[in-house]
């Protein structure tokens, strides 16, 4: 009986381990269209959380617009200090002063993608999901590099 319990526990442990590995492998490649599908269909970003110190609609600034909302996935939220975990995603909805959605911008941490700029893959989408810019846009990197010590994250302060 004792051996059966131990075997059962080992089987459950192995299945959970395999499940964890397959979940890690399910992160999207650094591609604008693939990432859009991931954040809107596979893991809808609007069901994610906000940074604890940056909840809901907030005042913004150029180039993102006067108002924004920032959503972060579990990997980002579980990052207690910089650098963020690989797989971390931050999605910013960019609004006009009249609260009209103008663009959606994304930072996605991909191991080995761009080590000189924190391994971030950047994307700017139209409100309908058309990829407008993707990859290593110098405008994104230039502005966010002011916060290298905070792993390029502008709207959340790690303690």
Secondary structure by P-SEA (a helix, b strand, c coil): caaaaaaaaaaaaaaaaaaaaaaaaccccccaaaaaaaacccccccccccccccccbbbbcccccccbbbbbcccccccccccccccbbbbbbccccccccccccbbbbbccccccccbbbbbbbccccccccccccaaaaaaaccccccccccccccc
